[in-house]
C-alpha cells in the first residue's frame, strides 16, 4: 500500500538552509503505472467520466519520502527564528488533500487504489493519475513553481486527457516568505477551473 501512503508526502526544506536536500529529479509521471508516454494524452480534452472511478498517485510523490525527516528537521532547526508560516504553507498532507478534494467533490465515490491491476480487479471504468512536481526556490529572487497534472484513462486504459495546473511566485527579499502558498494556490485554482470545464 506504499502508493496510498505516498499521498501524504510532498516535502521540501526551507529556503537558504545549508542542510536542505538536493532538488528532486522527477521521472515520467506514469513510470511504474502504465507503459504509455505522457505525450499520448490530449491536453485539456473533454472527458465523460464513467463510474466507478479510481485514483492513483504518481511515483514522483515517492521521491520525497527520503527527504521527509531531513526536511522537517531543517525546517525547525532555527528555534525562535523558525519561519512557522513557511513551515505551515509547505504542509504536504494539506496540499495533496486539496488536490484529491477537487476530484472527490465531483466524484464522491472515487477510490484511492494502488495500481492498474487494482483498477481492473475493482472494475474501475475511469482511472485518474495525479502528478505533482513542485520546484522550491531557496533564495530571494528565485521562483517557486508548482506543476500539477491529472492523467485520465478510460475503461480500456487508453489515454483520453491530461488536465494541468501551473503556478509560480518569486521569493521576496528578505526570504521570509517562500511563496509556496501563492504558487500552489495558483496551480490548484487553474486545475480546478479546468476540471470544471473538461470533466463531465
HELIX and SHEET records of a PDB file:
HELIX    1   1 UNK A    2  UNK A    5  1                                   4    
HELIX    2   2 UNK A    6  UNK A    8  5                                   3    
HELIX    3   3 UNK A   38  UNK A   40  5                                   3    
HELIX    4   4 UNK A   59  UNK A   67  5                                   9    
HELIX    5   5 UNK A   68  UNK A   76  1                                   9    
HELIX    6   6 UNK A   79  UNK A   81  5                                   3    
HELIX    7   7 UNK A   84  UNK A   89  1                                   6    
HELIX    8   8 UNK A   92  UNK A  104  1                                  13    
HELIX    9   9 UNK A  116  UNK A  121  1                                   6    
HELIX   10  10 UNK A  180  UNK A  198  1                                  19    
SHEET    1   A 5 UNK A 111  UNK A 112  0                                        
SHEET    2   A 5 UNK A  53  UNK A  57  1                                        
SHEET    3   A 5 UNK A 126  UNK A 135  1                                        
SHEET    4   A 5 UNK A 143  UNK A 153 -1                                        
SHEET    5   A 5 UNK A 159  UNK A 170 -1                                        
END                                                                             
